C-alpha cells in the first residue's frame, strides 16, 4: 500500500487472537482499518524464530507490530527486523496488566517509569524510519490523575512518539485479572479528550469499551481515531461498515460467503505448509454472528475441525449447512444499516471485483 490511510479506525492487538490468520480475514472485509499483531515480547523475537512472529500475508497493510519489553537496546534490535519485514509501525505495549507481563517488567507497570519508556521509544526511533507508537492506560494504581498522564505522555512524546493509543481505564496491577482490568475500572473517555486538548499536536486514539461503529465514531469526535478489540474479533463482519463510516469509502463490501471463499485461498496454502486447521478456522467462528444459521456454522466447525483427516472441506460443509436454509447474507454495508440478499452455496463462482482489487 503506497499511501497509508490515517488511523481513524484500528483493530486492537489481542494476545492469542490477532494472529496472521485473523488479520488476513479482517483485511478481506475492510481495506483501510489499521491492524495490529498480538503482542510479541523482545525475548520471543530475539531468542526464537523471527519468521514465526513476523510472517504475514501481503494484503494486511496497514499493519503494526506490537512489542512487549522494557530494555531499550532489545527493543531497538526488534524494531529493525520489523521495518525490514515491511511493517508500517512499531507499537510499544504499556498497557497490559497481567502478572506474567509485570514479572518481565513491561506492560502497564511502565506507566510508573515515563523516563524509561522515553528511552525505549528513543532507542527504536533512532534505528527505524517507520513510526514508533505507544499503547497505554490512563494510569495505574494510585498513579491515576491527569497530571501524571500528561507528564507521562509529554515525556514519551519528547523522545519521538507522536501517536498514543489510550485505553480509557486505569489498571490495577494487583487484585484484578487481565479480563477484570478490561471491565472493572470505569471508562473515562473525558480524560482522553482532555489529553488531546492539552496536546493537540499529538495523534490520540481512543480505546476501551467501544463495540458499535456509530457509537465509537461519536465517542472519538475531536480525537484522531478509535480502536476496537473484542467486538471485532468476536464478530469480524462489524468491519464491513468501517470503510464507509470512518473513511468515506463506499466501495462494494464483500458478503460473508465471498469472504469465506477468499479466506479459503489463504487457508489452503497454510494447510499445505502444515498450519493446523483449527488455527485457521478459529477466526471464522463469529463471522455469521447475528444471522440465522450462525449457530449451525459454528457447531459444525467445532465438532469436525479436530477429527482425523479434517481439511478445508469441513469449512465448505459448514458453509453449506448455513446456506441450505437460504438465509440472508449481507451484500453491502454502511455505518447506518445493512442490505441483504439471498445467497446459496455455488453462486460465488468466479472472481469478483473486490477480490481482484487485492
Buried (B, 14 or more C-beta within 10 A) or exposed (E): EEEBBEBBBBBBBBBEBBBBBBBBBBBBBBBBBBBBBBBBBBBBBEEEEBEEBBEBBEBBBBBBBBBBBBBBEBBBBBBEBBBEBEBBBBBBBBBBBBEEBBEBEBBBBBBBBBEBBBBBBBBBBEBBEBBBBBBBBBBBBEBBEBEBBBEBBBBBBEBBBBBBBBBBBBBBBEEBEBEEBBEEBEBBBEBBBBBBEEBEEBBBBBBBBBBBBEEBBEBBEEBBBBBBBBBBBEBBBBBBBBBBBBBEBEBEBBBBBBBBBBBBEBBBEBBEEEBEBEBBBBBBBBBBBEBEBBEBBBEBBEEBBEEEEBEBEBBBBBBBBBBEEEBBBBBBBBBEEBEBEEBBBEEBEEEBEBBEEE
